[in-house]
Amino acid sequence: MLTYEPDDTLAHRLDPRAKLAVQIGFAGTALAHTTIPALAILSVLTAGILYSARVSLLRTLVAYRFALVILAIAPLIAALTIGPPWIDWADGQTSLQASYRVLLILLVSAAYVRSTPIRDSRAAIQRTIPGKPGQLLGIGIALVFRFLPVIQRDIQTIRDAMAARLGGERRAVDRVSTLGIRSLARAFERADRLSLALQARCFAWNPTLPPLAFSRRDWVVLGFALALGLTAFL
């Protein structure tokens, strides 16, 4: 499960606004360039970003296992055709490259999640986007980061309970429907408890957020992010 972990890495010491800029620039470049050499360069860059936050590649891939299944199936479906020649290798390769670009973006986002506290993410958004829109977006991001791991744990608990009751011997449709219904019910229960907790804590639209300040290191990273984003137009 991907969550923030305190550390003293280079990524942890950066301003969250600089890290968000790198993510945006990387995503724009990854979606714009589809050639094999470009993907190779982006792969090296991704490895450097993961190293800067000390992100375990294996743990990250395990956390993204459900997304990886979808990314792996997409090229197979794209390659299939109705009628001869039945398999279109060109379409399959194009879809495979697209899936790989999405994987790289997910890995870069994992470095951000591990190195950035939730309060810092909210502060970065609210100080970048002024007024109520920034406050609303910041609150949404903070709630998603806090709520999603809880939902993931609930789903895993339901799956373990089903396995303990020999749920693996039931039909796949029954397993999926049971898991989906129980997961949705648990999510709504969590949402109700979250709403009550926010009311009990006198939820504020504009709380005291942690101070943010750009250092010389952040300006260098921001310049790199801008250059990375500009390559999407080249």
KOLMARTOR-525751 format. One record per residue: x, y, z negated of N, C-alpha, C in turn; residue in one letter. Coordinates in Angstrom, 2 decimals, always signed. Each point is the difference from the previous one (the first is absolute). Layout:
REC     n_xx     n_yy     n_zz    ca_xx    ca_yy    ca_zz     c_xx     c_yy     c_zz  rest
REC        X        Y        Z        X        Y        Z        X        Y        Z     A
...
//
This chain:
REC     n_xx     n_yy     n_zz    ca_xx    ca_yy    ca_zz     c_xx     c_yy     c_zz  rest
REC    +0.85    -1.18    +0.00    -0.85    +1.18    +0.00    +0.89    +1.24    +0.00     M
REC    -0.30    +0.95    +0.87    +0.81    +1.20    +0.13    -0.48    +1.07    -0.96     L
REC    +0.86    +0.38    -0.92    -0.30    +1.07    -0.95    +1.28    +0.80    -0.25     T
REC    -0.17    +1.14    -0.64    +1.15    +0.83    -0.35    +0.84    -0.70    -1.07     Y
REC    +1.32    +0.01    +0.18    +0.93    -0.56    -0.96    +1.08    +1.04    -0.30     E
REC    +0.12    +0.44    -1.25    +1.03    +1.00    -0.35    +1.40    -0.51    +0.34     P
REC    +0.81    +0.86    +0.54    +1.36    -0.36    +0.37    +0.77    +1.30    +0.23     D
REC    +1.27    -0.13    +0.36    +0.84    +1.17    +0.24    +0.58    -0.04    +1.41     D
REC    -0.77    -0.50    +0.95    +0.47    -0.08    +1.37    -0.09    +1.36    +0.69     T
REC    +0.57    +0.07    +1.18    -0.07    +1.24    +0.78    -1.44    +0.37    +0.29     L
REC    -0.82    -0.98    +0.37    -1.41    +0.28    +0.31    -0.75    +0.51    -1.23     A
REC    +0.33    -0.52    -1.18    -0.68    +0.44    -1.22    +0.32    +1.46    -0.32     H
REC    +1.17    +0.46    +0.39    +0.42    +1.37    -0.34    -0.49    +1.04    +1.00     R
REC    -0.60    -0.45    +1.10    -0.46    +0.94    +1.01    -1.36    +0.58    -0.36     L
REC    -0.26    +1.19    +0.51    -1.30    +0.63    -0.16    -1.04    -0.80    +0.81     D
REC    -1.19    -0.25    -0.57    -1.00    -0.80    +0.74    -0.41    +0.63    +1.31     P
REC    +0.07    +1.34    +0.11    -0.37    +0.64    +1.26    +0.98    -0.35    +1.11     R
REC    +1.28    -0.11    -0.35    +1.00    -0.40    +0.99    -0.23    -1.44    +0.44     A
REC    -0.36    -0.85    -0.96    -0.25    -1.40    +0.34    -1.25    -0.16    +0.86     K
REC    -1.02    +0.79    -0.29    -1.20    -0.04    +0.85    +0.33    +0.46    +1.42     L
REC    +0.86    +1.01    +0.13    +0.40    +0.48    +1.32    +0.73    -1.10    +0.78     A
REC    +0.86    -0.76    -0.70    +0.71    -1.10    +0.66    -0.99    -1.06    +0.48     V
REC    -0.99    -0.31    -0.82    -1.00    -0.99    +0.41    -0.76    +0.44    +1.23     Q
REC    -0.41    +1.28    +0.02    -0.76    +0.50    +1.14    +0.87    +0.00    +1.26     I
REC    +1.24    +0.47    -0.14    +0.90    +0.02    +1.14    +0.31    -1.40    +0.51     G
REC    +0.19    -0.93    -0.92    +0.30    -1.38    +0.41    -1.19    -0.62    +0.71     F
REC    -1.21    +0.19    -0.55    -1.19    -0.57    +0.62    -0.22    +0.55    +1.40     A
REC    +0.18    +1.33    +0.16    -0.17    +0.60    +1.32    +0.99    -0.54    +1.00     G
REC    +1.25    -0.15    -0.41    +1.03    -0.53    +0.91    -0.25    -1.46    +0.32     T
REC    -0.39    -0.80    -1.02    -0.23    -1.42    +0.23    -1.16    -0.23    +0.95     A
REC    -1.04    +0.82    -0.08    -1.15    -0.17    +0.88    +0.26    +0.53    +1.41     L
REC    +0.95    +0.92    +0.13    +0.27    +0.61    +1.30    +0.98    -0.81    +0.84     A
REC    +0.93    -0.69    -0.64    +1.05    -0.72    +0.74    -0.26    -1.51    -0.09     H
REC    -0.09    -0.63    +1.15    -0.36    -1.42    +0.05    +1.10    -0.88    +0.59     T
REC    +1.14    +0.56    +0.36    +1.04    -0.81    +0.63    +0.75    -0.81    -1.05     T
REC    +0.67    -1.06    +0.47    +0.76    -0.86    -0.90    +1.15    +0.76    -0.67     I
REC    +0.80    +0.82    +0.73    +1.06    +0.76    -0.68    -0.53    +0.93    -1.08     P
REC    -1.15    +0.64    +0.27    -0.58    +0.90    -1.00    -0.42    -0.78    -1.24     A
REC    -0.60    -1.18    +0.18    -0.40    -0.82    -1.13    +1.21    -0.47    -0.79     L
REC    +1.10    -0.27    +0.68    +1.22    -0.41    -0.70    +0.53    +1.13    -0.88     A
REC    -0.01    +1.23    +0.54    +0.45    +1.15    -0.78    -0.92    +0.24    -1.19     I
REC    -1.31    -0.11    +0.22    -0.96    +0.18    -1.08    +0.15    -1.09    -1.06     L
REC    +0.38    -1.21    +0.42    +0.21    -1.07    -0.97    +1.18    +0.30    -0.91     S
REC    +1.09    +0.51    +0.59    +1.17    +0.38    -0.80    -0.37    +1.13    -0.96     V
REC    -0.77    +0.96    +0.48    -0.43    +1.12    -0.84    -0.90    -0.49    -1.14     L
REC    -0.88    -0.94    +0.30    -0.86    -0.58    -1.04    +0.83    -0.70    -1.07     T
REC    +1.01    -0.73    +0.44    +0.88    -0.68    -0.97    +0.68    +1.01    -0.91     A
REC    +0.43    +1.13    +0.57    +0.64    +1.03    -0.81    -0.96    +0.61    -1.01     G
REC    -1.24    +0.23    +0.42    -1.00    +0.57    -0.90    -0.32    -0.97    -1.13     I
REC    -0.14    -1.28    +0.32    -0.25    -1.00    -1.03    +1.16    -0.07    -0.99     L
REC    +1.22    +0.10    +0.53    +1.17    -0.05    -0.88    +0.06    +1.22    -0.91     Y
REC    -0.42    +1.16    +0.52    +0.05    +1.22    -0.81    -0.95    -0.06    -1.19     S
REC    -1.03    -0.84    +0.08    -0.96    -0.15    -1.11    +0.15    -1.34    -0.71     A
REC    +0.97    -0.80    +0.42    +0.22    -1.34    -0.57    -1.27    -0.85    +0.06     R
REC    -0.58    -0.01    +1.16    -1.22    -0.79    +0.21    +0.40    -1.39    +0.47     V
REC    -0.56    -1.01    -0.65    +0.24    -1.38    +0.40    -0.83    -0.32    +1.23     S
REC    +0.66    -0.38    +1.08    -0.71    -0.31    +1.23    -0.93    -1.19    -0.20     L
REC    +0.46    -1.02    -0.70    -0.81    -1.20    -0.20    -1.25    +0.32    -0.82     L
REC    +0.16    +0.75    -1.08    -1.16    +0.37    -0.83    -1.00    +0.84    +0.79     R
REC    +0.52    +0.88    +0.85    -0.87    +0.86    +0.79    -0.79    -0.82    +1.01     T
REC    +0.67    -0.94    +0.65    -0.70    -0.85    +0.98    -1.06    -0.86    -0.68     L
REC    +0.29    -0.46    -1.22    -1.00    -0.78    -0.74    -1.20    +0.88    -0.35     V
REC    +0.27    +1.25    -0.40    -1.09    +0.91    -0.33    -0.85    +0.32    +1.23     A
REC    +0.62    +0.02    +1.18    -0.72    +0.30    +1.24    -0.44    -1.27    +0.73     Y
REC    -0.07    -1.12    -0.68    -0.22    -1.28    +0.69    -1.30    -0.03    +0.79     R
REC    -1.05    +0.61    -0.54    -1.28    -0.02    +0.73    +0.09    +0.86    +1.27     F
REC    +0.65    +1.15    -0.12    +0.19    +0.84    +1.19    +0.90    -0.70    +1.01     A
REC    +0.99    -0.75    -0.48    +0.91    -0.70    +0.92    -0.75    -1.06    +0.80     L
REC    -0.97    -0.64    -0.62    -0.79    -1.00    +0.73    -0.72    +0.66    +1.18     V
REC    -0.60    +1.15    -0.26    -0.71    +0.71    +1.08    +0.98    +0.46    +1.08     I
REC    +1.16    +0.51    -0.42    +0.99    +0.45    +0.97    +0.56    -1.15    +0.83     L
REC    +0.03    -1.20    -0.59    +0.51    -1.16    +0.73    -1.04    -0.56    +0.96     A
REC    -1.27    +0.09    -0.38    -1.07    -0.55    +0.85    -0.28    +0.90    +1.19     I
REC    +0.16    +1.30    -0.19    -0.34    +0.96    +1.07    +0.71    -0.31    +1.33     A
REC    +1.33    -0.26    +0.02    +0.64    -0.30    +1.30    -0.52    -1.28    +0.63     P
REC    -0.36    -0.99    -0.83    -0.54    -1.25    +0.57    -1.34    +0.24    +0.68     L
REC    -0.85    +0.79    -0.64    -1.30    +0.30    +0.61    +0.17    +0.84    +1.26     I
REC    +0.94    +0.96    -0.05    +0.21    +0.87    +1.16    +0.54    -0.78    +1.20     A
REC    +0.76    -1.06    -0.27    +0.59    -0.76    +1.10    -0.99    -0.93    +0.67     A
REC    -1.08    -0.34    -0.69    -0.97    -0.93    +0.58    -0.85    +0.71    +1.05     L
REC    -0.29    -0.68    +1.08    -0.85    +0.54    +1.07    -1.08    -1.00    +0.32     T
REC    -1.12    +0.49    +0.50    -1.10    -0.88    +0.43    +0.24    -0.38    +1.45     I
REC    +0.46    -1.20    +0.20    +0.32    -0.47    +1.34    +1.50    -0.01    +0.24     G
REC    +0.43    -0.60    +1.10    +1.43    -0.07    +0.32    +0.62    +1.39    +0.04     P
REC    +1.22    +0.17    -0.48    +0.93    -1.04    -0.49    -0.18    -0.34    -1.47     P
REC    -1.09    +0.44    -0.63    -0.36    -0.31    -1.39    +0.85    +0.74    -1.02     W
REC    +1.27    +0.20    +0.28    +0.87    +0.73    -0.92    +0.71    +1.10    +0.77     I
REC    -0.18    +1.24    -0.44    +0.66    +1.15    +0.61    +1.15    +0.42    -0.92     D
REC    +1.21    -0.37    +0.37    +1.15    +0.25    -0.87    +0.28    +1.49    -0.13     W
REC    -0.30    +0.78    +1.02    +0.26    +1.44    -0.07    -0.88    +0.67    -1.06     A
REC    -1.29    -0.36    +0.00    -0.90    +0.56    -1.02    +0.39    -0.47    -1.39     D
REC    +0.42    -1.25    -0.10    +0.43    -0.52    -1.30    +1.23    +0.73    -0.53     G
REC    +0.96    +0.29    +0.91    +1.20    +0.71    -0.42    -0.32    +1.42    -0.42     Q
REC    -0.89    +0.66    +0.74    -0.39    +1.37    -0.36    -0.66    +0.04    -1.37     T
REC    -0.88    -0.96    -0.26    -0.66    -0.06    -1.31    +0.99    -0.35    -1.10     S
REC    +0.97    -0.86    +0.30    +1.01    -0.36    -0.99    +0.84    +1.21    -0.39     L
REC    +0.38    +0.79    +0.99    +0.77    +1.21    -0.30    -0.82    +0.98    -0.83     Q
REC    -1.31    +0.10    +0.29    -0.86    +0.89    -0.78    -0.11    -0.50    -1.45     A
REC    -0.13    -1.30    -0.18    -0.07    -0.57    -1.35    +1.30    +0.25    -0.75     S
REC    +1.11    -0.10    +0.69    +1.29    +0.22    -0.66    +0.15    +1.45    -0.42     Y
REC    -0.50    +0.93    +0.82    +0.07    +1.42    -0.38    -0.84    +0.26    -1.25     R
REC    -1.17    -0.62    -0.07    -0.84    +0.15    -1.18    +0.70    -0.57    -1.23     V
REC    +0.68    -1.13    +0.16    +0.73    -0.60    -1.11    +1.08    +0.94    -0.51     L
REC    +0.73    +0.64    +0.91    +1.04    +0.94    -0.42    -0.60    +1.16    -0.79     L
REC    -1.14    +0.50    +0.44    -0.66    +1.11    -0.71    -0.42    -0.46    -1.40     I
REC    -0.50    -1.22    -0.12    -0.39    -0.52    -1.30    +1.20    -0.13    -0.93     L
REC    +1.13    -0.43    +0.54    +1.20    -0.14    -0.82    +0.49    +1.36    -0.50     L
REC    -0.06    +1.01    +0.86    +0.41    +1.34    -0.42    -0.95    +0.53    -1.08     V
REC    -1.29    -0.27    +0.15    -0.95    +0.44    -1.02    +0.25    -0.72    -1.33     S
REC    +0.48    -1.24    +0.05    +0.32    -0.72    -1.24    +1.12    +0.68    -0.77     A
REC    +0.98    +0.54    +0.72    +1.08    +0.74    -0.66    -0.54    +1.24    -0.70     A
REC    -0.97    +0.66    +0.63    -0.60    +1.19    -0.63    -0.77    -0.39    -1.25     Y
REC    -0.80    -1.05    +0.08    -0.81    -0.42    -1.16    +0.89    -0.37    -1.17     V
REC    +1.08    -0.73    +0.25    +0.87    -0.44    -1.10    +0.74    +1.15    -0.64     R
REC    +0.28    +1.05    +0.74    +0.87    +1.07    -0.50    -0.75    +1.26    -0.43     S
REC    -1.32    +0.02    +0.08    -0.74    +1.24    -0.26    -1.12    -0.24    -1.01     T
REC    +0.03    +0.70    -1.15    -1.11    -0.11    -0.96    -1.29    +0.55    +0.61     P
REC    -1.14    -0.50    -0.47    -1.28    +0.42    +0.54    -0.23    +1.49    -0.21     I
REC    +0.38    +0.51    -1.19    -0.19    +1.42    -0.29    +0.81    +0.87    +0.95     R
REC    +1.20    -0.47    +0.37    +0.82    +0.77    +0.94    -0.63    +0.03    +1.39     D
REC    -0.61    -1.11    +0.41    -0.67    -0.04    +1.30    -1.16    +0.99    +0.02     S
REC    -0.77    +0.01    -1.08    -1.12    +0.93    -0.07    +0.49    +1.44    +0.00     R
REC    +1.06    +0.27    -0.75    +0.54    +1.36    -0.04    +0.50    +0.43    +1.37     A
REC    +0.64    -0.92    +0.73    +0.52    +0.34    +1.32    -1.12    +0.36    +0.96     A
REC    -1.08    -0.75    -0.04    -1.12    +0.26    +0.91    -0.70    +1.30    -0.35     I
REC    -0.26    +0.22    -1.29    -0.74    +1.19    -0.41    +0.82    +1.27    +0.19     Q
REC    +1.32    -0.09    -0.04    +0.82    +1.18    +0.22    +0.27    +0.24    +1.48     R
REC    -0.24    -1.02    +0.82    +0.18    +0.16    +1.45    -1.29    +0.47    +0.66     T
REC    -1.14    -0.54    -0.45    -1.31    +0.37    +0.55    -0.73    +0.83    -1.05     I
REC    -0.18    +1.29    +0.20    -0.58    +0.86    -1.03    -1.52    -0.20    -0.15     P
REC    -0.50    +0.44    -1.15    -1.45    +0.03    -0.22    -0.61    -1.35    -0.32     G
REC    -1.32    -0.03    +0.08    -0.75    -1.21    -0.31    +0.35    -1.20    +0.89     K
REC    +0.25    +0.22    +1.33    +0.38    -1.16    +0.81    +1.23    -0.72    -0.53     P
REC    +1.02    +0.76    -0.41    +1.19    -0.62    -0.55    -0.27    -0.71    -1.31     G
REC    -0.84    +0.61    -0.85    -0.35    -0.64    -1.27    -0.77    -1.30    +0.23     Q
REC    -0.95    +0.04    +0.93    -0.79    -1.20    +0.30    +0.87    -1.10    +0.57     L
REC    +0.89    +0.35    +0.93    +0.89    -1.00    +0.60    +0.97    -0.54    -1.03     L
REC    +0.53    +0.87    -0.85    +0.92    -0.45    -1.04    -0.67    -0.95    -0.97     G
REC    -1.22    +0.31    -0.40    -0.75    -0.89    -0.89    -0.25    -1.34    +0.67     I
REC    -0.38    +0.03    +1.28    -0.25    -1.24    +0.72    +1.23    -0.89    +0.08     G
REC    +1.15    +0.61    +0.31    +1.24    -0.77    +0.07    +0.34    -0.61    -1.35     I
REC    -0.13    +0.81    -1.06    +0.32    -0.49    -1.34    -0.91    -1.16    -0.40     A
REC    -1.30    +0.11    +0.29    -0.92    -1.07    -0.35    +0.26    -1.27    +0.80     L
REC    +0.34    +0.16    +1.28    +0.30    -1.17    +0.82    +1.23    -0.73    -0.54     V
REC    +1.06    +0.74    -0.33    +1.22    -0.62    -0.51    -0.26    -0.72    -1.33     F
REC    -0.90    +0.54    -0.81    -0.29    -0.63    -1.29    -1.02    -1.12    +0.13     R
REC    -0.95    +0.15    +0.91    -1.12    -0.92    +0.11    +0.34    -1.25    +0.80     F
REC    +0.78    +0.16    +1.06    +0.28    -1.12    +0.90    +0.74    -1.15    -0.70     L
REC    +1.06    +0.25    -0.80    +0.64    -1.13    -0.68    -0.94    -0.75    -0.93     P
REC    -0.92    +0.72    -0.64    -0.96    -0.67    -0.89    -0.91    -0.93    +0.80     V
REC    -0.48    +0.48    +1.15    -0.85    -0.83    +0.86    +0.77    -1.22    +0.50     I
REC    +1.26    +0.18    +0.35    +0.82    -1.12    +0.45    +0.14    -1.05    -1.09     Q
REC    +0.21    +0.44    -1.23    +0.10    -0.95    -1.11    -1.32    -0.74    -0.21     R
REC    -1.12    +0.72    +0.14    -1.30    -0.65    -0.15    -0.21    -1.08    +1.05     D
REC    +0.37    +0.31    +1.24    -0.16    -0.98    +1.08    +0.86    -1.24    -0.27     I
REC    +1.24    +0.23    -0.48    +0.87    -1.13    -0.31    -0.56    -0.83    -1.14     Q
REC    -0.60    +0.67    -1.00    -0.62    -0.72    -1.12    -1.16    -0.86    +0.48     T
REC    -0.81    +0.56    +0.91    -1.14    -0.76    +0.54    +0.50    -1.21    +0.79     I
REC    +1.04    +0.20    +0.80    +0.55    -1.12    +0.78    +0.55    -1.08    -0.92     R
REC    +0.70    +0.38    -1.07    +0.53    -0.99    -0.94    -1.13    -0.76    -0.68     D
REC    -1.08    +0.72    -0.37    -1.14    -0.66    -0.63    -0.67    -0.99    +0.95     A
REC    -0.12    +0.37    +1.27    -0.59    -0.91    +0.99    +0.88    -1.23    +0.18     M
REC    +1.32    +0.19    +0.04    +0.91    -1.13    +0.17    -0.07    -0.94    -1.20     A
REC    -0.14    +0.58    -1.21    -0.09    -0.84    -1.20    -1.27    -0.83    -0.03     A
REC    -1.03    +0.47    +0.71    -1.27    -0.72    +0.07    -0.14    -0.79    +1.30     R
REC    +1.14    -0.34    +0.60    +0.03    -0.78    +1.24    -0.71    +0.72    +1.15     L
REC    +0.10    +1.33    -0.01    -0.61    +0.76    +1.09    +0.67    -0.23    +1.33     G
REC    +1.24    -0.48    -0.01    +0.70    -0.26    +1.24    -0.60    -1.13    +0.80     G
REC    -0.85    -0.83    -0.63    -0.63    -1.11    +0.71    -1.30    +0.42    +0.69     E
REC    -0.44    +1.23    -0.24    -1.22    +0.47    +0.65    +0.32    +0.48    +1.41     R
REC    -1.04    +0.21    +0.79    +0.19    +0.47    +1.37    +0.58    +1.40    +0.00     R
REC    +0.71    +0.33    +1.08    +0.68    +1.30    +0.07    -1.01    +1.14    -0.07     A
REC    -1.17    -0.17    +0.65    -1.01    +1.06    -0.02    -0.50    +0.24    -1.42     V
REC    -0.21    -1.09    -0.75    -0.46    +0.13    -1.38    +1.05    +0.70    -0.86     D
REC    +1.27    -0.36    +0.20    +1.07    +0.63    -0.79    +0.09    +1.48    +0.28     R
REC    -0.06    +0.36    +1.29    +0.13    +1.41    +0.37    -1.20    +0.80    -0.51     V
REC    -1.20    -0.54    +0.14    -1.19    +0.73    -0.44    +0.00    +0.17    -1.51     S
REC    +0.37    -1.05    -0.74    +0.06    +0.10    -1.46    +1.03    +1.02    -0.44     T
REC    +1.18    -0.05    +0.62    +1.04    +0.95    -0.35    -0.43    +1.42    +0.32     L
REC    -0.64    +0.19    +1.16    -0.42    +1.35    +0.38    -1.07    +0.56    -0.91     G
REC    -1.00    -0.81    -0.33    -1.11    +0.47    -0.84    +0.51    +0.33    -1.40     I
REC    +0.79    -0.90    -0.58    +0.49    +0.23    -1.36    +0.98    +1.17    -0.05     R
REC    +0.80    +0.17    +1.06    +0.94    +1.11    +0.03    -0.74    +1.33    +0.09     S
REC    -1.04    +0.06    +0.83    -0.79    +1.23    +0.09    -0.70    +0.32    -1.32     L
REC    -0.55    -1.04    -0.65    -0.66    +0.22    -1.28    +0.99    +0.53    -1.03     A
REC    +1.20    -0.57    -0.03    +1.02    +0.48    -0.94    +0.45    +1.42    +0.34     R
REC    +0.09    +0.32    +1.30    +0.40    +1.35    +0.40    -1.02    +1.04    -0.45     A
REC    -1.31    -0.32    +0.16    -1.03    +0.94    -0.45    +0.02    +0.16    -1.52     F
REC    +0.26    -1.10    -0.72    +0.11    +0.10    -1.45    +1.18    +0.90    -0.38     E
REC    +1.11    -0.17    +0.69    +1.16    +0.85    -0.27    -0.30    +1.46    +0.30     R
REC    -0.73    +0.24    +1.09    -0.33    +1.38    +0.36    -0.89    +0.65    -1.06     A
REC    -0.95    -0.75    -0.52    -0.86    +0.54    -1.06    +0.80    +0.31    -1.26     D
REC    +0.91    -0.88    -0.37    +0.83    +0.24    -1.18    +0.94    +1.18    +0.22     R
REC    +0.49    +0.14    +1.24    +0.87    +1.13    +0.30    -0.76    +1.31    -0.11     L
REC    -1.24    +0.03    +0.51    -0.82    +1.21    -0.10    -0.26    +0.37    -1.45     S
REC    -0.31    -0.99    -0.83    -0.24    +0.26    -1.42    +1.27    +0.49    -0.70     L
REC    +1.13    -0.59    +0.37    +1.27    +0.42    -0.61    +0.35    +1.43    +0.38     A
REC    -0.26    +0.39    +1.25    +0.28    +1.37    +0.42    -0.87    +0.99    -0.76     L
REC    -1.27    -0.35    -0.21    -0.88    +0.88    -0.76    +0.44    +0.09    -1.46     Q
REC    +0.42    -1.12    -0.58    +0.42    +0.00    -1.40    +1.27    +0.81    -0.21     A
REC    +0.83    +0.09    +1.03    +1.26    +0.74    -0.11    -0.12    +1.42    +0.54     R
REC    -1.23    +0.47    +0.21    -0.23    +1.37    +0.49    +0.83    +0.26    +1.24     C
REC    -0.25    -0.80    +1.02    +0.77    +0.08    +1.24    +0.08    +1.43    +0.52     F
REC    +1.22    +0.43    +0.34    +0.23    +1.36    +0.48    +0.45    -0.03    +1.45     A
REC    -0.51    +0.97    +0.76    +0.39    +0.12    +1.40    +1.43    +0.49    +0.15     W
REC    +0.47    +0.79    -0.92    +1.32    +0.61    +0.15    +0.80    -0.15    -1.29     N
REC    +0.45    -1.23    -0.30    +0.76    -0.22    -1.22    +1.43    +0.54    +0.13     P
REC    +0.74    -0.02    -1.09    +1.40    +0.41    +0.03    +0.82    -1.09    +0.66     T
REC    +0.52    +0.28    +1.16    +0.76    -0.97    +0.77    +1.49    +0.19    -0.24     L
REC    +0.81    -1.03    +0.23    +1.44    +0.13    -0.20    +0.60    +1.01    +0.95     P
REC    +1.00    +0.77    -0.45    +0.63    +0.99    +0.88    +0.80    -0.67    +1.11     P
REC    -0.02    +0.61    +1.17    +0.76    -0.50    +1.14    +0.92    +1.10    +0.50     L
REC    +1.21    -0.37    +0.37    +0.96    +0.98    +0.51    +0.94    -0.69    +0.98     A
REC    +0.22    +0.65    +1.13    +0.90    -0.54    +1.00    +1.45    +0.25    -0.41     F
REC    +0.80    -1.06    +0.06    +1.44    +0.13    -0.19    +0.69    +0.00    +1.36     S
REC    +1.32    +0.15    -0.02    +0.74    -0.02    +1.27    -0.19    -1.35    +0.70     R
REC    -0.06    -1.05    -0.79    -0.19    -1.34    +0.55    -1.37    -0.11    +0.69     R
REC    -1.02    +0.62    -0.58    -1.34    -0.06    +0.60    -0.07    +0.76    +1.32     D
REC    +0.70    +1.13    +0.08    +0.00    +0.75    +1.25    +0.65    -0.80    +1.12     W
REC    +1.05    -0.74    -0.34    +0.66    -0.85    +1.01    -0.97    -1.08    +0.48     V
REC    -0.71    -0.63    -0.93    -0.97    -1.05    +0.35    -1.15    +0.60    +0.81     V
REC    -0.45    +1.20    -0.37    -1.07    +0.64    +0.75    +0.43    +0.30    +1.43     L
REC    +1.25    +0.47    +0.18    +0.51    +0.23    +1.34    +0.07    -1.29    +0.80     G
REC    +0.39    -1.09    -0.66    +0.03    -1.29    +0.67    -1.40    -0.43    +0.42     F
REC    -0.98    +0.24    -0.88    -1.39    -0.35    +0.32    -0.51    +0.79    +1.19     A
REC    +0.31    +1.29    +0.07    -0.43    +0.82    +1.13    +0.65    -0.48    +1.30     L
REC    +1.29    -0.32    -0.07    +0.69    -0.49    +1.20    -0.59    -1.34    +0.43     A
REC    -0.34    -0.84    -0.97    -0.59    -1.29    +0.30    -1.37    +0.17    +0.66     L
REC    -0.78    +0.95    -0.51    -1.31    +0.25    +0.60    +0.11    +0.55    +1.40     G
REC    +1.01    +0.84    +0.26    +0.16    +0.58    +1.32    +0.37    -1.03    +1.05     L
REC    +0.64    -1.09    -0.42    +0.35    -1.04    +0.97    -1.24    -0.66    +0.60     T
REC    -1.14    +0.14    -0.66    -1.24    -0.57    +0.55    -0.40    +0.68    +1.29     A
REC    +0.49    +1.22    +0.24    -0.36    +0.75    +1.21    +1.07    -0.10    +1.07     F
REC    +1.05    -0.75    -0.27    +1.09    -0.13    +0.98    -0.19    -1.22    +0.89     L
//
